[in-house]
Amino acid sequence: MDRRKFIEKTSLMAFSIGAFGSISWNGRSFEGNAPTTTDILGPFYRPGAPIRSNLIPPGISGKAMHFGGTIFQKDGKTPLSNAMIEVWQSDPNGDYDNTSDDFLYRAALKTTKDGKYQFKTLHPVPYRVSDSLVRPAHIHIRVSSDDHQDLITQVYFKGDPNLEGDPSSASKDSQNRILPVSQNDSNENVVLFDIVLDKSYPLEQAAFKKLTGLYQMEDRSNIEFTMEDDLLMVKVNGQFQEALVYKGNNHFEGGLSMIKADFNLLPDGNVEVSFSNDFRDGDRNSVTGKRFLKY
């Protein structure tokens, strides 16, 4: 994998509400009227990250970045307490810790009673995925709450030259998640990201169980669907690929609608799935399969 040293340079800003689709000023504070947009889960999600606010491993030096904000309920103005927020990112070489017990550059915590969260980390770096694609610097986020739709998203940073060439960051749904970087009094980077959760359209657990299991696809691949909170998690050949949200009529979609799954309940009690994926070159691949192992 090619590496590129990345230094973020941008004008200083003291304030950002990058999550809102649009915002308004009520005389005391900004209010959002649209939920934070989703993004792809990516192949490097690991559940079980330790509860902590510092992602910087011991002995690693570098310019610290303070990343935080407020999580709001679906009205865009009421803070949401006790929401679980998980974050993960690559290391300074552009690699993810997928195996160690240290969960490097991964963390989780719950919001305070006023909906606040804050992590300390290092500015992530871009990394090369293929000869034609360099992913811009980004941080992955998952927010879980009992009475709101779980959110899977990513944040990017203004001034990154790789933004336009990446299908995820170039999407119109990602533009309010490209954030400015300011400096505090200690000359450390500061990024503010307020999040508005969406209302949930939950699928009953019994209905989830009708769909979960391991599917043999027509291209000989295996796709596993498991239930986690109100998400349908997808593993392709044993690796996390996406988190799907129920959209109704046995139809599920992932972030930016790049991955979709349509289920068909068969008369014999088995289930078929039609699984489609937008490749980064713009082509869509569709494959069907049938469940052969029920959970």
C-alpha positions in Angstrom: 0.0 0.0 0.0 1.4 3.4 -1.0 1.7 6.0 1.8 1.5 9.7 1.7 2.4 12.1 4.4 -0.5 14.4 5.1 -0.6 17.7 6.9 -3.9 19.4 7.2 -3.8 23.1 6.5 -6.9 25.2 6.7 -8.1 28.6 7.9 -8.8 28.7 11.6 -12.4 28.5 12.7 -13.8 28.5 16.2 -17.1 26.9 15.5 -18.7 24.3 13.3 -21.9 22.5 13.1 -21.1 20.2 10.2 -23.7 17.5 10.8 -26.9 19.4 10.1 -28.6 19.4 6.7 -29.5 23.0 7.5 -29.4 25.1 10.6 -31.1 28.0 12.2 -30.4 30.4 15.0 -33.0 30.6 17.8 -31.4 33.6 19.6 -29.4 31.4 21.9 -28.0 28.5 19.9 -28.0 26.8 16.5 -30.7 24.2 15.9 -30.7 21.6 13.2 -33.7 20.4 11.2 -32.3 17.4 9.4 -30.6 14.2 10.7 -27.0 13.6 10.2 -26.4 11.7 6.9 -25.1 8.2 6.8 -21.9 6.9 5.2 -20.5 3.4 4.4 -19.4 1.2 7.3 -16.3 0.1 5.6 -14.5 -3.3 6.1 -12.7 -2.5 9.3 -15.4 -2.1 11.9 -14.7 -4.1 15.1 -17.3 -4.3 17.9 -16.2 -4.2 21.5 -13.8 -1.2 21.5 -12.8 -0.3 25.0 -14.5 2.6 26.8 -12.0 5.4 26.7 -11.7 8.9 25.4 -8.0 8.8 24.3 -7.3 7.0 21.1 -3.5 7.8 21.1 -1.5 4.7 22.0 1.1 5.1 24.8 4.5 6.2 23.5 3.1 7.7 20.2 3.8 11.4 19.7 2.2 13.8 17.4 -0.1 16.8 17.3 -3.2 16.0 19.2 -6.7 16.5 17.8 -9.7 17.0 20.0 -12.8 15.6 18.3 -16.2 16.1 19.9 -19.6 17.8 20.0 -23.1 17.2 21.0 -25.6 14.4 20.0 -29.1 15.6 19.6 -32.4 13.8 19.5 -34.4 13.8 16.3 -35.8 17.3 16.9 -32.3 18.7 16.4 -32.2 20.7 19.6 -32.7 18.3 22.6 -29.4 16.8 23.8 -29.4 13.0 24.0 -27.7 11.6 27.1 -26.3 8.0 27.5 -26.0 7.4 23.8 -23.1 5.1 22.9 -20.7 6.5 20.3 -17.9 4.4 18.8 -15.1 5.9 16.7 -12.3 4.2 14.7 -9.6 5.3 12.3 -6.4 4.3 10.7 -3.0 4.7 12.3 -0.4 7.2 11.0 0.6 4.6 8.3 -2.9 4.3 7.0 -3.5 0.8 8.6 -6.3 -0.4 10.8 -5.8 -2.5 13.9 -8.0 -5.4 13.0 -6.6 -8.1 15.3 -4.8 -6.9 18.4 -6.3 -6.9 21.9 -5.3 -3.2 22.2 -7.9 -2.0 19.7 -5.5 0.7 18.6 -7.1 3.9 17.3 -10.5 2.6 18.4 -12.7 3.8 21.3 -16.2 4.1 22.7 -18.0 6.1 25.3 -21.4 7.3 26.3 -22.6 10.9 26.1 -23.0 13.0 29.2 -26.4 14.2 30.5 -26.1 17.2 28.2 -25.3 15.1 25.2 -21.6 15.9 25.0 -18.8 13.6 23.8 -15.1 14.2 23.2 -12.2 12.1 22.0 -8.5 12.9 21.8 -6.7 11.4 18.9 -4.2 12.2 16.1 -5.3 13.6 12.8 -6.0 10.6 10.5 -4.1 10.3 7.2 -5.2 9.5 3.7 -4.3 6.0 2.4 -4.2 4.3 -1.0 -6.9 1.7 -1.7 -5.9 1.0 -5.3 -3.9 2.5 -8.2 -6.8 4.9 -8.9 -8.2 5.6 -5.4 -6.8 7.3 -2.3 -9.2 7.5 0.5 -9.2 11.0 2.2 -8.4 11.3 5.9 -11.5 10.3 7.8 -12.9 9.1 11.1 -15.6 6.4 11.3 -18.5 6.9 13.7 -21.3 4.7 15.0 -23.9 6.1 17.4 -26.4 3.7 19.2 -29.5 4.7 21.1 -32.5 2.8 22.3 -35.1 5.1 20.9 -33.4 6.5 17.8 -32.1 4.9 14.6 -28.5 3.8 15.0 -26.2 6.0 12.9 -23.2 4.8 10.8 -21.2 7.7 9.3 -17.8 9.3 8.6 -16.3 12.7 8.9 -13.8 14.3 6.5 -11.6 17.4 6.7 -11.6 20.6 4.6 -8.5 21.0 2.4 -7.9 17.3 1.8 -6.9 17.0 -1.9 -8.4 13.5 -2.1 -12.0 14.5 -1.3 -13.2 14.9 -4.9 -11.7 11.6 -6.1 -13.4 9.4 -3.4 -17.0 8.3 -4.1 -18.0 8.5 -0.5 -16.6 11.9 0.4 -17.7 13.3 -3.0 -21.3 12.3 -2.5 -23.7 15.2 -2.0 -24.8 13.5 1.3 -21.3 13.9 2.7 -20.8 17.6 2.1 -22.0 18.7 5.6 -19.6 16.2 7.1 -16.4 17.8 5.6 -15.3 19.7 8.6 -12.9 22.6 9.3 -10.0 22.2 11.7 -9.3 25.0 14.3 -6.6 25.4 16.9 -6.9 25.7 20.7 -4.7 27.7 23.0 -2.2 24.8 23.2 -1.9 24.8 19.4 -3.7 21.5 19.2 -6.3 20.7 16.5 -10.0 21.0 17.3 -12.8 19.5 15.3 -16.5 20.0 16.3 -19.1 17.6 15.0 -22.7 17.9 16.3 -24.9 14.9 15.4 -28.7 14.7 15.0 -30.1 11.2 15.1 -33.1 10.1 13.0 -36.3 8.6 14.2 -36.3 4.8 14.1 -38.4 2.5 12.0 -37.7 -0.6 13.9 -38.2 -4.1 12.6 -39.5 -6.5 15.3 -36.9 -8.9 16.6 -39.0 -11.9 15.3 -38.9 -10.4 11.8 -35.1 -10.0 12.0 -34.8 -13.6 13.0 -36.6 -14.7 9.9 -33.8 -13.1 7.9 -30.6 -13.6 9.8 -28.2 -16.4 8.9 -25.6 -17.5 6.4 -26.5 -17.3 2.7 -24.8 -19.1 -0.2 -24.7 -16.7 -3.2 -24.8 -17.7 -6.8 -21.2 -16.5 -7.3 -20.1 -19.0 -4.6 -19.5 -16.3 -2.0 -21.0 -16.4 1.5 -22.9 -13.5 3.0 -23.8 -13.5 6.7 -26.6 -11.3 8.1 -26.8 -10.7 11.8 -29.0 -8.4 14.0 -27.3 -5.8 16.1 -29.5 -3.2 17.8 -31.7 -2.0 15.0 -29.2 -2.7 12.3 -28.7 -5.7 10.0 -25.0 -6.2 10.0 -23.4 -7.7 6.8 -20.3 -9.9 6.6 -19.0 -11.0 3.2 -16.8 -14.0 3.4 -16.4 -13.4 7.2 -15.5 -9.7 7.0 -17.8 -6.8 8.1 -18.9 -5.0 5.0 -21.9 -2.8 5.9 -24.7 -2.0 8.4 -28.1 -2.0 6.8 -31.1 0.1 7.9 -34.6 -1.2 7.3 -36.5 0.8 4.8 -39.7 -1.2 4.6 -41.1 -4.0 2.4 -38.2 -6.4 3.2 -35.8 -3.8 1.8 -32.6 -2.7 3.6 -29.9 -0.1 2.6 -26.5 0.8 3.8 -24.7 4.2 4.0 -25.1 6.4 0.9 -27.4 3.6 -0.5 -24.3 1.9 -1.9 -25.3 -1.5 -0.6 -28.9 -2.8 -0.7 -30.5 -6.1 0.2 -34.0 -7.3 -0.7 -35.4 -10.4 1.0 -38.0 -12.8 -0.2 -39.7 -15.2 2.2 -40.3 -18.5 0.4 -43.4 -20.7 0.9 -41.2 -23.5 2.3 -40.0 -21.2 5.1 -36.6 -20.5 3.6 -35.4 -17.0 2.5 -33.8 -15.6 -0.7 -31.8 -12.4 -0.8 -30.9 -10.1 -3.7 -27.7 -8.3 -2.7 -26.4 -5.3 -4.7 -23.2 -3.3 -4.3 -22.1 -0.1 -6.0 -18.4 -0.5 -6.8 -16.2 2.6 -6.6 -15.9 2.7 -10.3 -19.6 3.4 -10.5 -20.7 -0.1 -11.6 -23.4 -2.0 -9.6 -23.0 -5.7 -9.0 -26.0 -7.7 -8.1 -26.1 -11.3 -6.8 -28.8 -13.5 -5.4 -28.6 -16.3 -2.9 -30.4 -18.5 -0.5 -30.0 -19.0 3.2 -28.4 -22.4 4.1 -27.7 -21.8 7.9 -30.4 -20.3 10.1 -29.4 -18.7 13.4 
